[in-house]
Amino acid sequence: MFLGEKIIETYDKPETIDKYSYVATLDEIKENDYNLNIPRYVDTFEEEKLVEMDVVKEEISNIKQELQEVEALMEKYLKELGL
């Protein structure tokens, strides 16, 4: 099912779906001064994944090492070409 079908299905058969849709009552809408902004009714917030700094530090170190190796290889090829 592609997204458009899901939207149509939800419209045709209204139901509350976590982080996707909410069936608000007229009283709720009235309490919100008829404001239909989605965040008032549907919580789409998702917590960000924690970044493990030790892992990132290790990856950066590995990338720097690879870069040094590639640069050394490039320098060798340039010398062979007389550049």
N, C-alpha and C positions, 0 to 999 in steps of 0.2 A: 504494500500500500504506500503510495507516495503521499507527501505532505498535504497536497490539495484534497485528496480523498479523505484524509483524516479530519481536515477542517470541515468539509461538507458533512461528513458523518456526525461530527460533534454538534454541528448546527442543526441537523435534522433530528437528532436524538440527544438533546442537551443532558449533560451529566458533568459532575465535578470530577476532574482528573488532576491528580497532584502535579503541580508545576506546569499545567497545560490549560485547564479550563476550570471555570467556577460558575455554578448556577446561582446567581444572586436573586434575592427576593426584591420586590418593588420597595419594600420597607428599607432594606439595606441600601439600595440605590438612593432612596430619598434621604437617609441618614448621611450619606456621603455627598449631599447637595447635588445629586444627579451627575456626579463626576464618574465617568466610565473608564478612567485610566486603569489599564490592566494591573499595575502593581497594587492597587487598592483591593483587588480581589484574588489575584493569583500570585503566590510567592514563587518567583523564579530564581531566587538566590541559591547559589551552590558554593559551598566553601571551597577555597582554593587548596590544592594539594600542597602540603608542606614541602619545602625545598631542603634537601639534606646537603648542607654546605660542605661537609667533608667529601661527599660524592662529587659535587660540582668542582671542588678544588682539585680532586684527583683527575677529573676529566680535562680540566684546563691544563694541568701539568702534562697529561698524555698528549694533548693537542700541540702544546709547545714543543715537546720532544719530537713529534712527527714533523712539525714544521722545520725544525733544525735539520732533520734527516733529509727532507725534501730539498731544502736550500743547499745543503752540502752536495747532493746529487746534481742539482742544477748547476752549481759552480763547477763541478767536474765536467759536465757536458759542455759548458761554455768554454772551458779551457781547451777541451778537445777540438772545439770548433774554432779556436783561436780568437775568441771574443772576450 
